[in-house]
Amino acid sequence: MHESKLVGDILSAIERVAQANNASAVEVIRIEIGALSHVTPDGFTGHFAVASHGTVAQGAVVDITKSEDQSAPDALDVRLVSIVTASA
């Protein structure tokens, strides 16, 4: 359940950025998973594929980096790092 909420929040941010940039689609999203986060890259990707169906992010490549820095201030977080969009 936590992953679904997390992915939903990130998807909302992606949709806001896409709309603000008049993008017709999102081609790539870059995500960083903190070293202490319980979210796995495979888990995130699977939840994202389901949640993004029918949105501008459907079919986007999900590029995930898993941090190894356990002392980082965002070690428990999952962050949207960047988005590559296609013009409308």
C-alpha positions, 0 to 999 in steps of 0.5 A: 500500500505504501508503494502505491501512495508513493508512486501516486504522489510521484505520478502527480508531480510528473503530471504537473510538470508535463502540464506546465510544459505543455508536454504530450508525453513523458519519455523518461523519469529518473528516480533515486531511492534512498539507501534506507528506503524499503522500496526496491527498484523492481517494486517501484517500476511495477507499481509505476507501470500500473499507476501510469496507465492512461496518463502522459507517463504511460510507457515512460522509461523509468531510470532508477538509482539506489543510493548507498549513502545511509547517512544522507538526509534523504536516505529513507526517501524516494525522489523524483530527480528529473523528467524528459518530456515530448512536446505537444 
